[in-house]
Amino acid sequence: MGSYGTLLVLFVLAGGIALVMFTLTHFLGPKAPNPTKDMPFECGNITKRFDQRVSVKFYIVALLFILFDMETVYLYPWAVVYRDLGWMGFWSMVSFVSILVLGLVYVWKKGALDWE
């Protein structure tokens, strides 16, 4: 229970700090609503059209970014313990990276990375 108790105290402390901050901003924050502040905005610019749809290519590129970002997440620990893994670890990472490279070539040939 010793190590879990410390973790429980950490979660309770983090939740308490979040609750205190939310409560303080709710009661002490300025409340001066006006029509300009109530309008939705994006990156500091007032949005003029609300019916505009986002292209599916945006989501595909975002998913591909997550996929290849996960590749780097797995490559860093492998690089740290590379010498301890031996040839088995080397060939497993060669197969992992080659599968990801084949996926990248496939996506590239399909044109998912082209912005038009």
Buried (B, 14 or more C-beta within 10 A) or exposed (E): EEEEEEEEEEEEEEEEEEEEEEEEEEEEEEEEEEEEEEEEEEEEEEEEEEEEEEEEBEEBBEEBEEEEEEBEEEBEEBEEEEEEEEEEBEEEBEEBBEEBEEBBEEBEEEEEEEEE
